[in-house]
């Protein structure tokens, strides 16, 4: 990882979580849902420091997702 880009993502009002592949797509870390699924399947995505292999993992406020030099902080 050369440069770490920090992205802050705020959950919509009333939402408890966002699915991992949707988060990667809406933050433009993945170009498509298919790319997001491949990234997760390949073990390239870390959730709070641990590899996350569940594509539809429920990501909640306070969690940090990191992949490909990006760090997504969910609020």
Order of alpha helices (4+ residues) and beta strands (2+ residues): beta-beta-alpha-alpha-beta-beta-beta-beta-beta
